[in-house]
Amino acid sequence: MQLGFSACGNVTATVLELSSHFDTCDFCSASFSADDYYIRRSRCIYSSPDFSDMVYIDSFYLNKFLFTQFNSTLRKFVGFSEIGMRVAEGWNNSPFLLTERTGVNVCTFLFKSEDTPDLVKVVKPKVKLSSVTQAGGRHPAVLMCSAYEFYPPHIKVSWLRDGKPVTSEVTSTMEMADGDWYYQIHSELEYTPKSGEKVSCMVEHASFNKPMIYDWDPSLLEYERNKVAIGATGLVLGIIITATGLIYFKKKSTGRILVPQQ
């Protein structure tokens, strides 16, 4: 994908910026002259995981105002000002139009390529449901739904009780960067458990074909309690055995008669 302009005057600086937001990948280049500021923004936009609905949009700005744009859906340039319409007419009758029409294929190739860095790909979140203890809460139970190592950062985490959305007693943190291009998010639900009720966490992300629902299994809580009980029992037994050994060693030591050697 070519970045820049065919003619931008005296170029004094060039900026290349790559960013991704949910289902968009942007490539930007900027050029400066003594009197004007030009910027070109090429965008790859999609919503389907197989990139079948990929759209390529190439926008050209002059002093912050959009004057010409190519859209792969329209397959031509469109002007948004008097100058922009003249430029669009010229580019629509030039080899540049054929180059722009291949942009959507370049976008698809970029996202499918194994050599493409992960920061321009979608990475599925790893989701975990757990029970947490919260001091001073109004409800006896608190569940946490955590999503880790996902990209891009935009994600939605919500709660369901018997399939119905929960809007109250929900606390969520914003997406947090891990420092390695991936993100994490945590959402808590305070609730009063009901017999036979199903509590679920629903996660919506660009890496999923549809919202993913994760059901809370109360037996996991019992399993965790058993592990804590077993660990505590082992710790107590260890302390008892150690104390018994020390007492026995002390008694044996005090019962010895030391005979001086000549």
Summary of the structure (lengths in Angstrom):
residues: 262
radius of gyration: 31.3
end to end distance: 95.7
largest distance: 116.8
contacts: 688
relative contact order: 0.09
helix: 26%
strand: 38%
